[in-house]
Amino acid sequence: MFINATDSSSIPTTDGSSTTEMGKDQFLELFIAQLENQDPLNPTENEEFVAQLAQFSALEQSIAQNENLQTLIMTEYAQVKAGTVSYIGKEIQAAGDWVNYEKGTEASMNFELLGDAEEVTVSIYDEDGNLVREMDLADQTHGTVSFTWDGKDKNNSPMASGRYTYEVSAKDADDNKVEAIPLVTGVVTGVDFSEENPMLMIGDEAVSIADVIAVLNADGTKSDPDEITTASNGTSETDTLMLGPNGISTQNWLNVTNPFLEG
């Protein structure tokens, strides 16, 4: 009998169930059973015995590699979590096409123009997707463009408070489309870890960290998001948030918020 660690036939387990995956414990049990029940008149050849030991060693190495890889992935994810917490309290600029408007005020919005444009039109929609207003911004050069919506519709009637979205269409002098990316700006009030990827919270709105374009400094300059760093206690494989003498592993975080920044 030759034991194959990659054999996919059903293997009984200690709880009475069966599995198609052979772990090192099952392999070793079968290997010992083979030795105990081999034909004394026709024992296992040395070459076959050595081959099975080599296969067992390879199985152990494979399991160890998988465990090390899982630890590495968890450590990396913990570092990502710790890094996102560093955004709390900072004003960011990210890709996003929404604005929370308060009646009686003006709403400031921005977009990134990837080329010079001769015609630029901004279309604003309410929560039901109805067109509220179109604004012509005339000639605009490459870069960040800022504009203000007075909160009124196409009939000059004031709109109610709520969440509005907008889209930008632009064309150059040759009537070719110019790419424009709507932007949102706001202070990060918390981080949500309940999804697969961490989400930065600006009030009640969630922004993917992958959509962050810049961090706005107090002097009006911009910082690259990659420059945002975090500190850990440096005593374990995963970053730890220190609360007094005790630490909370970042792997156990679900949500982190700053109560002083929440509305």
C-alpha positions in Angstrom: 0.0 0.0 0.0 1.4 3.4 -1.0 0.0 6.5 0.8 -0.5 9.6 -1.4 -0.9 12.9 0.5 -2.7 14.4 -2.5 -5.2 11.5 -2.7 -8.7 13.1 -2.9 -10.7 10.1 -1.8 -12.9 10.5 1.3 -11.0 10.3 4.6 -12.7 9.6 7.9 -12.1 12.0 10.8 -12.3 11.6 14.6 -15.8 13.1 14.8 -17.2 10.5 12.4 -17.5 12.9 9.4 -15.3 12.7 6.3 -13.2 15.1 4.3 -11.5 15.0 0.9 -8.4 16.9 2.3 -5.6 15.0 4.1 -3.9 16.8 6.9 -0.6 15.8 8.4 -2.3 14.0 11.3 -4.4 11.8 9.0 -1.4 11.1 6.8 0.7 10.1 9.9 -2.1 7.9 11.2 -2.4 6.1 7.9 1.4 5.8 7.6 1.6 4.1 11.0 -1.3 1.8 10.3 0.4 0.7 7.1 3.6 -0.2 9.0 1.6 -2.1 11.7 -0.4 -4.1 9.1 2.2 -4.7 6.4 2.9 -8.3 5.3 5.9 -9.5 7.3 6.8 -11.8 4.4 6.7 -8.9 2.0 7.5 -5.7 3.9 7.5 -2.2 2.4 10.5 -1.6 0.3 13.0 1.0 1.6 12.6 3.2 -1.4 8.8 3.3 -0.9 9.3 4.0 2.8 11.6 6.9 2.1 9.3 8.3 -0.6 6.4 8.4 1.9 8.5 10.1 4.5 9.5 12.7 2.0 5.9 13.2 1.0 5.0 13.7 4.7 7.8 16.3 5.1 6.6 18.2 2.0 3.0 18.2 3.4 4.3 19.7 6.7 6.2 22.4 4.9 3.1 23.2 2.8 1.0 23.6 5.9 3.6 25.8 7.6 3.8 28.0 4.5 0.1 28.4 4.4 0.0 29.4 8.1 2.9 31.9 7.6 1.1 33.4 4.6 -2.1 33.8 6.5 -0.2 35.5 9.4 1.5 37.8 6.8 -1.9 38.7 5.3 -3.5 39.5 8.7 -0.5 41.6 9.7 -0.7 43.6 6.4 -4.4 44.1 6.8 -3.9 45.3 10.4 -1.4 47.8 9.2 -3.8 49.1 6.6 -6.4 49.5 9.4 -4.0 51.4 11.6 -3.1 53.6 8.6 -6.7 54.6 7.8 -7.3 55.7 11.4 -4.6 58.4 10.8 -7.1 60.1 8.5 -9.5 60.9 11.3 -9.7 64.7 11.8 -8.0 65.4 8.5 -9.6 67.2 5.5 -9.4 65.1 2.4 -10.3 65.4 -1.3 -11.6 62.3 -2.9 -13.3 61.2 -6.1 -17.1 61.6 -5.5 -20.1 63.1 -7.1 -22.3 64.1 -4.2 -22.9 67.1 -2.0 -25.0 67.5 1.1 -26.9 70.8 0.7 -28.5 72.8 3.4 -31.4 75.0 2.3 -30.6 78.8 2.3 -26.9 78.3 1.8 -24.5 77.9 -1.1 -22.8 74.6 -2.0 -19.2 74.6 -3.0 -18.1 71.8 -5.4 -15.0 70.8 -7.2 -13.9 68.7 -10.1 -10.6 67.7 -11.7 -10.3 68.6 -15.4 -7.7 66.4 -17.1 -7.2 68.8 -20.0 -8.1 72.4 -21.2 -11.8 72.7 -22.0 -13.7 75.3 -24.0 -17.1 74.0 -23.0 -17.9 72.8 -19.5 -21.4 71.9 -18.2 -22.3 70.8 -14.7 -25.6 68.9 -14.3 -27.1 68.7 -10.7 -29.6 66.0 -9.7 -31.8 65.5 -6.7 -32.0 62.2 -4.7 -34.5 60.8 -7.2 -32.2 61.4 -10.2 -34.3 64.4 -11.5 -32.3 67.1 -13.2 -32.4 70.2 -11.0 -30.0 72.6 -12.7 -27.4 72.9 -15.5 -24.6 75.3 -15.1 -22.2 76.5 -17.9 -18.7 77.3 -16.7 -17.3 78.4 -20.0 -13.5 78.0 -20.6 -11.6 76.1 -18.0 -7.9 75.1 -17.9 -6.5 71.8 -16.8 -6.5 71.2 -13.0 -8.9 71.5 -10.1 -12.0 73.7 -10.9 -14.1 75.1 -8.1 -17.6 76.4 -8.5 -20.6 77.3 -6.3 -24.2 76.3 -6.6 -26.7 78.8 -5.1 -29.2 76.0 -4.2 -31.7 77.0 -6.8 -33.2 75.0 -9.7 -33.6 75.9 -13.3 -36.7 78.0 -12.5 -34.7 80.0 -9.8 -36.7 78.3 -7.0 -34.8 77.3 -3.8 -34.3 73.6 -3.4 -34.8 71.7 -0.1 -32.0 70.4 2.0 -30.7 67.0 1.1 -28.2 65.0 -0.8 -27.5 66.0 -4.4 -25.3 64.5 -7.1 -23.6 66.2 -10.1 -21.8 65.2 -13.3 -19.5 67.2 -15.4 -19.3 67.2 -19.3 -16.4 69.0 -21.0 -15.2 69.5 -24.6 -12.0 71.1 -25.9 -11.7 73.5 -28.9 -11.9 70.6 -31.4 -15.1 69.3 -29.8 -13.3 66.3 -28.3 -14.4 65.1 -24.9 -12.3 66.1 -21.9 -12.3 63.8 -18.9 -13.6 65.4 -15.7 -13.6 63.8 -12.2 -16.1 65.1 -9.6 -14.5 65.6 -6.2 -15.8 65.7 -2.6 -14.0 67.5 0.2 -14.6 67.0 3.9 -13.2 66.2 7.3 -12.9 62.5 8.1 -15.0 61.8 11.2 -14.4 58.0 11.4 -13.4 54.8 9.8 -15.8 51.8 9.0 -14.1 48.4 9.0 -17.3 46.4 8.5 -16.8 46.0 4.8 -14.0 44.1 3.0 -12.1 47.4 2.5 -11.9 50.1 5.1 -14.2 53.1 4.4 -13.5 56.7 5.5 -16.5 58.4 6.9 -17.3 62.1 6.1 -20.3 62.5 8.3 -22.8 59.8 7.1 -21.0 59.4 3.7 -18.5 56.6 3.1 -15.5 57.2 0.9 -13.2 54.4 -0.2 -9.6 55.0 0.8 -8.7 54.1 -2.8 -10.6 57.2 -4.0 -8.6 59.7 -1.8 -6.7 62.0 -4.1 -5.2 64.4 -1.5 -5.1 65.4 2.1 -5.6 69.2 2.5 -3.3 70.9 5.0 -4.2 73.9 7.1 -2.2 76.2 4.8 -4.2 75.2 1.8 -1.5 72.9 0.3 -2.1 69.2 -0.6 -0.4 66.2 0.7 -0.1 62.8 -1.0 -2.3 60.2 0.8 0.7 57.9 0.9 2.4 60.3 3.3 -0.3 59.6 6.0 1.4 57.3 8.5 0.6 55.8 11.8 2.5 54.8 14.9 2.2 51.4 16.7 3.5 50.2 20.0 6.1 48.1 18.1 5.8 45.1 20.4 3.8 42.7 18.3 3.3 41.5 14.8 0.1 43.6 14.5 -0.4 47.3 15.2 -2.1 48.0 18.5 -4.1 51.0 19.6 -2.9 52.0 23.1 -5.6 52.9 25.6 -3.9 53.4 28.9 -1.7 50.4 29.7 -3.7 48.0 27.6 -3.8 47.6 23.8 -6.5 46.7 21.4 -5.4 44.8 18.3 -6.3 46.5 15.1 -7.6 43.2 13.8 -10.5 43.5 16.1 -11.6 47.0 15.0 -15.0 47.4 13.4 -15.5 51.1 13.5 -13.4 54.0 14.8 -15.0 57.5 15.2 -14.1 60.8 16.7 -17.1 62.0 18.7 -15.9 65.6 18.5 -16.1 65.5 14.7 -19.6 64.0 14.4 -22.5 66.2 13.7 
